[in-house]
Amino acid sequence: MATLSEGASGLGIIADGAVVMRDGVILYAGPRADMPSEFTSGAEVIDLGGRLVTPALIDCHTHIVFGGNRAKEFEMRLEGATYEDIARAGGGIVSSVTATRALSVDQLAEAALPRLDHLLAEGVSTVEVKSGYGLSIEAELNMLRAARKLATLRPVRIITSYLAAHATPADYKGRNGDYITEVVLPGLEMAHAEGLVDAVDGFCEGIAFSTAEIARVFDKAKALDLPVKLHAEQLSNLGGAKLAASYGALSADHLEYLDDDGAKAMAAAGTVAVLLPGAFYALNEKQKPPVTALREAGVPIAIATDCNPGTSPLTSLLLTMNMSATLFGLTVEECLVGATRQAARALGLLGSTGTLEVGKSADLAIWDAQTPAELVYRIGFNPLHARYFTGKRIDR
């Protein structure tokens, strides 16, 4: 068993461990020999046959609710087009807007289910879902409504992020400020009033929004008492991570062009770095995130699939762990912690999930594996035996 508790050494490995659950909550997680006798009387005992037990995985950055696909852009990139080329030609994020707007809430949820199911089949219990392909008030709200609906269709915890500041729609081209005033801010107020939003996100980049424009969105989030996070420093260094840290952001994500000052600001604010190797791989990028600088600054590192139709059509958190190790040089411990404890921290959920500790939700993954390294080492292989979500067993 690997508890991944913060105070434990390494991954918190316990050779002969036991977990006691009741009413969806962990009552004990530790050596079987030390389990209090009060938990043995009349309890159902499940022998896991020596299998590895970890906290259920957490995908803390996804865009799984969308319409259509962008396979054509994949072809364009293979023929030499860059991310910026595609975006400026009317592709990229904006190209998903028409397909997304054409679907109802139910249709958006139905389209997302195969992607969600693939994540759940790999031991995932919690998934963050962003809006950002609607780019109008009603379409953004519908994406968030679809995300909320997913939690009624599957045994999963869904966390939503409002990402209307993702791109500028065609009818607002060259008028970012007007788009923020007329769509992003009033849409955020409506999403908040309807209980659809858990956090507020944005895309700070030359092809998206400036730090000053993002600050307007974050000011509104702060007024509504909503936490923030940010796509930052993916293609250039605009100082987005530093801005996010100044607002006490839960996370700053991508970060390939992050500088030392940005890393230090994130560390001081407790902002998690969410690394997204799927986008790095799909875009064939060369600039890796500064992992050494993040380590030296003491920035918590999480990893996620960034599942989206254009730049990371990835629905495997297990493969994400392997990519994080192979492409970014993360250790096995960093990969597993990044997909559990730090992923929970990046969503503001560390107090309730992400580790096997007393009082937390009984979200477990049971693996046909002997060591944690096996989960990171394999490519295209799923060793999940079963998962528990809020104490209920869900077989593969």
Beta strands, then each sheet from edge to edge (+ up, - down):
strand 1: 17-22
strand 2: 25-31
strand 3: 52-55
strand 4: 57-59
strand 5: 124-130
strand 6: 157-165
strand 7: 199-204
strand 8: 229-232
strand 9: 251-254
strand 10: 272-275
strand 11: 301-303
strand 12: 364-367
strand 13: 384-389
strand 14: 392-395
sheet 1: 1+ 2-
sheet 2: 3+ 12- 13+ 14-
sheet 3: 4+ 5+ 6+ 7+ 8+ 9+ 10+ 11+
end
